Amino acid sequence: MQRGEKHEKQKIGGSSMRYQIEGGSLPAVVIQLDAGETIMSELAGRTWAKGPIETETRGTGGIGKSIGRMFSGESLFMSHYTAKGPAEIGFASSFAGSIIARELGPGESLICQKSAFLCSTSGVDLSIFFQKKLGAGFFGGEGFIMQKVTGPGVVFLELDGYVKEYDLAAGEELVCDTGVLALMDASCKMDIRMVKGLKNKLFGGEGLVDTVITGPGKAYIQTMSLAHLGGILSPYIVQKK
């Protein structure tokens, strides 16, 4: 489920939780909980709630995880929302775009842009993924630090603009502009490739490098990253003198 349109309620894993993604291009995920069920998010991430829900602030794990989150600009704490009876909780996207849901098996991981995590079931583990290749970190548009999300559980991710999903075979490549890769399965690899041809580099307007994702696994491309939007709007922003 990718777009911000309203959908029928979907079951979350083997639990009794149900969710809907609604709201068009300004989406929110609305989750129904039974007593004892927990959803977690970044600190103070919930937008609204109805019914008996208890909020608890917890640390993110050991020293290594805390240091990694500090370098990524994320909070050292997470909010956990536990239902004490039938309840509903909503999480809204912070920017116009899409919310997608992915169910992850034990040990199954996604590599995401830093701002992608919206909320998840309590069994999901969040950590930091460091780009090992210098070129991809410097020029790939996603930076050296990305989020790693590991199951078991269901994670909800907020992405910028419309999202296109590709299921890549082993060795199959997807070439895209820098900065538009929203997330990929951990089985995929990401690198950069120099644009060929002097005229293409000087006059093509596409930049000097492309991002290359190689399968096997799924990759998600977003049509309007915040970095691209900032570049488009910057000439129209009046600076105070």
N, C-alpha and C positions, 0 to 999 in steps of 0.2 A: 504494500500500500504506500503510495508515494505522494499524491497530490493533496492539496489542502481541502478538497471537496468533502462533503459529508458522506460517510459510509455506514453500512450496517455495523452493529456491534460485533467486534471480533473477540474471540476467546484468547486469553493470555496463557500460553503454555498449557500445563496440566492443572492450572488453578481455576477458581471460579470467577476470576477477574474478567471484566469485559472493557473494551475501549472503543471509542469512536474518534476519528480525525475529521474535524469539521472547520469551517471558517473561510473557505476559498483561499485566496492568496495571502490572507493573514490568519494562518491556521492555529488551532489549539487541539490538544489531545485530551479527551475527557474519559476518565477511568472510573469504573464502578468497583468498589471494594466490599468484601465481607469482613466480618470480625477477624482480627489477627493478621490480615494481609497488609503488606508494607510496600510502599513506593518510595524511592529515594531520588534526590535531585541535587544540583548545586545549591549552595547555601541560599535559603529563602527563595527557592525557585518556583514554588507553587503560585498560581495566579488566583485561584478560588477553591473553596471546599464547601461541601454540604454534608451534614451528618457528623457523628462522633468520630473525630480524627485527632490523634495525639501526635504532636510534633516533637522530635528529639534531634538535637545537634550532636553529631559524632565526628571523631577524627577520621582521617582517610586511610589509616593503617600505620605501618612502621615509619622509621626515620627516612628511609630511602624514598618511599612514595611521597612523603611530605615535602622533601627537598625537590623532587621532580615537579610536583604541582606548584611549588613556589616559583621555580624557574619558568614555568609555563604561564604564570600570571593567574592561576586558579587559586581558590580558597583552600585552606588546609582542612576545612570541615565540610561535611555534607549534611543535608536535612533529610531525615527519615520520617515518613508520614504513615502511621499505623492506624487502621480502622478499629474502633471498639464496637462497631456494629455496622449495619449497611450504610455505606457512605459513597460520596462522589468527590473526585478531585480533578481539577483542570490545570493544565500547563500550557501556556500560550507561547508561541514563537516570538522571539525578540525582534524579528525583522521579517519583512514580506518574503514569502518563499514557500517551502514545503516541509512537512514533517513525515518521516518514514519510520516504520517499525521493523525491527529485525529480531527474530528469535534465534538465540545462540545456544548451541549445545555445550556440554562441559569442555572447557579448553578451547573452544572456537573463538576467534578474535577478529575484530575489525580495526583498521587504522583510519582515523578520522582527523579532519581539521580541528584545531583546538577548540573552536566555539560550537562544535556540533552536538555535544551531549546535552539533552534536555531532561530526561528522567529515565528510570528503569526499575525493574523489580530488584529486590534487595540482594539477590544472589550474584548480580553482575559486578565485575571488578573493573575499576578504572585505574589506569597507570599511564605513564609517559612513554612515547615511542620516539627515539632519537634517530634521525637520518644518519646512516653510516657513510653515505657518499657525499663528499664535500660539494660536488657540483649540484646535486639535487637539493641540498640544503641551502646553498647560496642563490641559485637561479631558478629553482623549481616552482617558486611562488607559494609553497606550503610551509617553508621554513624548516629549520632543523628539528623543531619539537612539534610532535603531533600527539593526539590522544590515542590510547589503545584501550579498547573495550573488550572484555573477555567474559564468556558465559560460564555457567548456565544462567539463562534468563532472557527476558525481553527488554530491549533498549529502544528508546524513542529519540531520534536525532533530528535536529532542526538544521535545514540547509537553505541556501540562498537562491531564490528564483525557482524556475522549473528544474526538475531533476530527471536526468536520463540514465537508466540502468543498463549496463552491459554485462553479459556473462561470457567471460573470455575463456577460450580453451587454452590448454598448456602451450606456451610459446606464442600465443596470439597477442598482437600489440594494439594498443589504443593510443593514438597521438592526439594531444589536446593543448590548448593554450595554457600557459603557466597560471596557477591560481584557481583553476576551475575544477580540479579534482576535489570532491567533497569527502569521499571515503572509499575504501577498498577492502576486500578480504585480506587477511594477513598472509594468505598464500600468494598474493600478487606482489610484484616488484615494481618500484618506481625509480625512474632515472630521467635524465635530461638528454636532449639531442640538439646539436647545433643546427640551425637552419642552413640549408645548402644554397650556394649561389650568392655572389656579391650583390647583384641587383635586388635579390630577395631581402638580403640583410639591410641594405641601405634604403630601399624604397618600398618594400613590401608591406610595412606597417604591422607586421605580425610579431615583432620582437626577434631577438637573436637566438632564442632557444625555445624548444617545445618540451612539454612533459610527456614521457612515454611510460605507460603502464603495461606490464606484461603478465599474462595469465599463467596458471589457472586461477579463476576466481571472479567475483563480481566487482565491478567498479562503478561508481556513481559520479556523474558529471553535473555540475550546477551551472545554470545559465547566467547568473548575475552575482558574482562574489562581491563581498563588501569592499574588497580592495579595488576591483574594477569599477564599482559604483563610485567610490571616492575619487578615482581618477577622472571619471566622466564629469562629476559635479564640481571638481576643484576650480576650473576656469570661471565658474559662475558665482563663486563665493567671494564676496567683497571683504577684503581685509581692512581692518581699522588702521588708520594712519596715526 
